[in-house]
């Protein structure tokens, strides 16, 4: 287990309306230097489906453009932690992210957490700082096999109301 500092800066624009928070970037995301970098993570497929996009974004530029087009900010609940690989269940010694810059700069209407671990960390460490409740959505991780794409889309469509 190693102590890792989050290597990816937050993605947001002044007109971002929602903030989607993961827990901590996977090994693949840390390598690619952008969110949801593991090819088996269903986040980008889900965004394409919800927003009826033509193509699945592949490059960081394409992914960033999709987020920007739909006024989505993205980051993670954790700034640094001890973690084994990409395993959320191994996370220890959490240092939460500071959301002040995003919340003071962007027009965030609602915060959503991608999965239970992100929600648990946000609620424990970040909610006292932000004073803003987050809505917990089912994880897009392939480890969340109980949720197929149809179920994920049904649950995640709530993000559309705040855009």
N, C-alpha and C positions, 0 to 999 in steps of 0.2 A: 504494500500500500504506500502510495506517495502523496505528499502534500502538493496540490496543484493550484495555481492562481489562474483564474478565468482568462483565457487568451483572446477572447472575441469582444470587441467593443459593442455597446448597445447599438441597435439599429432603430433610429427614429427620425422623424422630420417634424417641424413645427405643426403641420396639419395632421399628424397621426391621431387617430381617434380611439384606438384600442391598443393595449399592451398585452402581448402574449408571452408568458414566462415559462420556460422549461426549468428543470432543476439545475443541471450542470451539463456542459457539452460532452458528448460521447467522444471516445478516442477519434473516431472518423471526423467528427465536427471539429475537434481540436486540430487535427491534421489539415483539414480543408479551410479552417479559419472562418467558418460561417455556420449558421444554425442548421440543425437537422441535416447533417452531412452524410449520415449513414444511408446507403441506398435502400435499405429495408424500412427505414422510418417512413411512415405514411403521411407526414405533415404536408409535404409539397403536393402529393397526389390529392390530398384532401382540400388544399387551397384551390387547386385547379378545378376540382369538382364544385366547390361552393361558389366560386366566382365565374364559373363557366368559361374558363380560359381555354384558348386553343391548344397550347402546348405546355408540357411539363417543363418547368425551368430546370436547367442543368448547371449552368455556370453561376458563380456568385453574383455576377452582374444581372443575370436573368432573375434570380431569386430576389435580389434587392429591388429590382424594378417591379416585380409582382407585389411585394410588400408596400412599396411606395404608391403604386397605382391604387391600392385598396386602403391606404392610410392606416397601415398596421405597423406598430412598433414591436420589436422582438428583443428579448434578452433572457436572462436566467435569474432565478432567485438567489443563487449562490455565487459569491465572489471567489472564494477559495475553500478548499476542503481536502481531507484525506479521502482518496477514492482508489478502488481497485478496478482498473480498466474503465468500463462504462457503466458499472453496476450501481444503480441508485441505492440498492440495499446495503452496499458497503460504505456509503458516505458517512464520514465522521468529522469532528472538529470543524464545523461549519462556520464560515464567515459570510454573512449575507451581503448582497449587493446593496448599494445606496441608490435609490431611485429619485432623489431630489432633482437632479439635473433634467431627467426625462419629464418628470411631472411639472416642473417649473417652465419647461420650454415647449412641450407638446400639449395639445388640447385633448388629453386622454380622458375619455368618458367612462371607460371600464377596463379593469385589469382581469385577465383570464390566466389561469394556470393550466399547463399542459401536463396533467397527471397528478396523482395523489402526493408524490414526494415533493414536487414543486409547491403544491398547495400547503402541505405541512410546513415546509421551510418558510414560505411567505407568511403564513399565519403566525408562526412562532416568532420570527425575527424581523420581518419587514412591516407587517401590519401596524405594530406599535409606532414605527417611524412614519408611515404614510397616512395612517388613519383611514385607509381606503380598502374596503373588503374586496376580495378577489372571488371570481366564479371559477370553481374547479370543473375542468372538462376532462373527459377520459383521455388517457395518454395515447399518442400516435405511435409510440414505440412498438416494434414488432413483438416485444415481450408481452404486450397486452393483447394476446391472441383471442381473448374472449370477445373482443370488439372487432367485428368485421367493418369494412368500409361503409356499408349502408348505415350501420348503427352509429359509427363515428360521425358521419355526415348529419344524421338526425340530431345528435347531441351538439355538435359544433355549429349548427346553423344559428344558434343564439348570438354568435358574434356579429351576424349581419345587422341586427337591430341597432347596434351602437355605431355603425358606420354611416 
